[in-house]
Every structure is written in C-alpha cells, then in structure tokens.
Amino acid sequence: TRHYQEIASQRRQMAMFWTGKAEVVVADRTVFDWYRQRMDMQLHTDEPVSYHDIFPGKTWYGVYFRDAGMARDFAEGLAEIKASGLYDLLYQNYTE
C-alpha cells in the first residue's frame, strides 16, 4: 500500500528515509545533503540514491529514491506529463 505523509521535521523525514520507513523524500538538495552528512554516524547514509530535479532553475528541490525501479517509474511518469503539457500548466500555476 502506498501512503503519502508530510513530516514537519526535516530531521525526522530524513531519518525515516535512511531507515527505510519512507521510500521517497521531496527535499531541498542542500538540506538533503546536510542531513545525509550529519546522520552518517548513526545511520547508513552512504547508500546510492537517485535524484530527480522537479523545478530546475527555481529551487534545489528534488525527489530522491532508494529503489531504482521506483526511480525509473517516476522518471517515465514525469516524462509523460511533460510531453503532454500538463507539467507546464502545473508549473505555471504554482510558480506565478
């Protein structure tokens, strides 16, 4: 079952990601890297991740995946909504 949850604490969000309690995390790239470095003594944070830039040129927010198949599915879905024009409509709606 897939569940969406927003976590106010970025530290808790990152801990959930690195302990496998969250499969995907949306985060500012700088914040993600900072927590990754700070948590490396307590958690296994050297595992490779896939990064997908959601809003290029506007922010460093991206989506990180620990599962390669899920990352592929996301990339394919993102490509589809970009090709259909839906991405541009949503982007304009939320950035203007």
C-alpha positions in Angstrom: 0.0 0.0 0.0 1.3 3.5 -0.9 0.8 6.2 1.7 1.6 9.9 1.4 2.7 11.7 4.6 4.1 15.2 5.2 6.6 15.5 8.0 7.3 18.9 9.5 10.6 17.9 11.0 13.2 17.6 8.2 15.4 15.6 10.6 12.6 13.1 11.2 11.9 13.0 7.4 15.5 12.2 6.6 15.7 9.6 9.4 12.6 7.9 8.0 14.2 7.8 4.5 17.5 6.4 5.7 15.9 3.7 7.9 13.6 2.5 5.1 10.4 3.8 6.7 10.0 6.2 3.7 10.8 5.2 0.1 10.7 8.7 -1.4 11.5 12.1 0.0 11.0 15.5 -1.5 13.6 17.9 -0.2 15.8 20.8 -0.9 19.1 19.4 -2.2 21.3 21.4 0.2 19.1 20.3 3.1 19.2 16.6 2.0 23.0 16.7 1.6 23.4 18.4 5.0 21.3 15.8 6.9 23.0 13.0 4.9 26.4 14.1 6.2 25.2 14.7 9.8 23.4 11.4 10.1 26.2 9.2 8.7 27.5 8.3 12.2 24.0 7.0 13.3 22.5 5.7 10.0 23.7 4.0 6.8 23.6 7.2 4.6 26.2 6.2 2.0 23.8 4.1 0.1 23.4 5.5 -3.5 20.3 7.5 -4.3 18.6 8.7 -7.5 17.9 12.4 -7.7 15.2 14.0 -9.9 15.1 17.7 -10.3 11.5 18.8 -10.1 11.8 22.6 -10.5 15.0 23.2 -12.5 16.4 26.8 -12.2 13.9 27.8 -9.5 14.9 25.7 -6.5 17.1 22.8 -5.4 14.0 20.7 -4.5 14.2 17.3 -6.0 12.9 13.8 -5.4 15.3 11.1 -4.0 14.7 7.4 -4.4 16.4 4.4 -2.8 14.6 2.0 -5.1 15.9 2.0 -8.8 12.6 0.7 -10.1 10.6 3.3 -8.4 13.0 6.0 -9.7 12.5 4.6 -13.3 8.7 4.7 -12.9 8.9 8.3 -11.6 11.1 9.4 -14.5 8.8 7.7 -17.1 5.7 9.3 -15.5 7.4 12.7 -15.3 8.4 12.4 -19.0 4.8 11.6 -19.9 3.3 14.6 -18.1 6.0 16.9 -19.5 5.3 15.6 -23.1 1.5 16.1 -22.6 1.9 19.7 -21.5 0.4 19.0 -18.0 3.7 19.7 -16.3 4.0 23.2 -17.8 0.4 24.0 -16.7 1.1 22.8 -13.2 4.4 24.6 -13.0 2.9 27.9 -14.2 0.0 27.5 -11.7 2.4 27.1 -8.7 5.2 29.4 -9.7 3.5 32.5 -10.9 
